[in-house]
Amino acid sequence: MFSMSIEEQKQAAAHAALAHIQAPCRLGVGSGSTVKHLITLLPQVKNNLASVVASSETTARLLEQNNIRTSTLDSVGDLDLYIDGADEIDDNLQMIKGGGGAHTWEKILACAARRFIAIVDGSKQVKRLGRFPLPVEVIPLARGYVARKLAAMGGTVEWREGTVTDSGNWILDVRGLELTAAAEQERQIQQIVGVVENGLFAVRRADLAIIATPDGITQHGG
Ligand code: 5RP
């Protein structure tokens, strides 16, 4: 009987993504434990990589440890492909991201990329987004103000105290928001002054999801 653990699922999803890295690829690399598997595997397709841009300082360090040189987004321009994990993904390939607090840089790379592939284990698949608290990166000065606005929208807000993002900002985790119109909610949260970026990836959703379940891999999208 073929049955993969969560860690094996993450590795399998990362491995399946390798086939999509075609030369010459300007690749954006996400953040998190699933992407960590991808980074370990990337040397196998090194010849297909024209340039690599990291979505966090942690990812940049991991890439360098694996002898993959990184470039800045501005020196590369647009990306051919962005590969990243997710905290939740629905059937429309809309996601919640930012469990690791890196969603602002991640969303910039995702938007700069022609194609976005999400690599996830089966536990991330949901019918409706919102069980995972929505991360919202805020300018520190605006923490209380933004928290009150999010509470007025129906959210229960918790400051992720002690976490400072790669841009020097703070994170609020929001539970209980109604996310059935996720793209609309994503835009609405961005209207609050002091919000740097929220972790809804609905306006820029994934083009392809590679989902590893205990029984194997499924691919959704194109
Ligand atoms: C980091 C992210 C990650 O993609 C997300 O948290 C998934 O991480 P993991 O692969 O460890 O489950 O958005 O900001």
Residues whose N, C-alpha, C, O or C-beta is under 5 A from the ligand:
A	BS01	5RP	S31 G32 S33 T34 V35 D84 G85 A86 D87 K97 G98 G99 G100 G101 A102 H103
